[in-house]
Amino acid sequence: MEISGIFSALIIGLVIGALGRLVIPGKQDLKIWVTLLIGVVAALLGTLVASVIGVADTRGIDWIELALQVGLAAAGVAVISGASARRKS
């Protein structure tokens, strides 16, 4: 993977992670690197799932793939923020 690929993966991961945090109501006490990590993992898993169900390569914007990625990021944010909240109390 080239530097440009790594850089774009980080930017996409940050955007997907931020969108995932916006979907979850309330305040999440997550650090930016955790959001980035959740976003990158969700983006990769969302692309994999979209490929498996056959919607990864469509004309224009891949809305289904994006919805999968954001949904997975929201689930990841919910799980991680819930786990960290239980650990603090």
C-alpha angles and dihedrals in degrees: 000000000000127000091256090054092051092046093049091047090054093049093047090046091052092050093046091046091049091049089049090053091049091055093056112077120231133026120311118200097213126141118238093249090055090051089049092049093048090048095050092048091046092049092051094045092045091053091048093050091046089052092050094051092042103246101106097097112047133140114276121349116003097230095170092052091048091049090051091050094048091045091052091047090051090051090049092049091048093050096044096043090046092050093048092047091053091048092053095051 
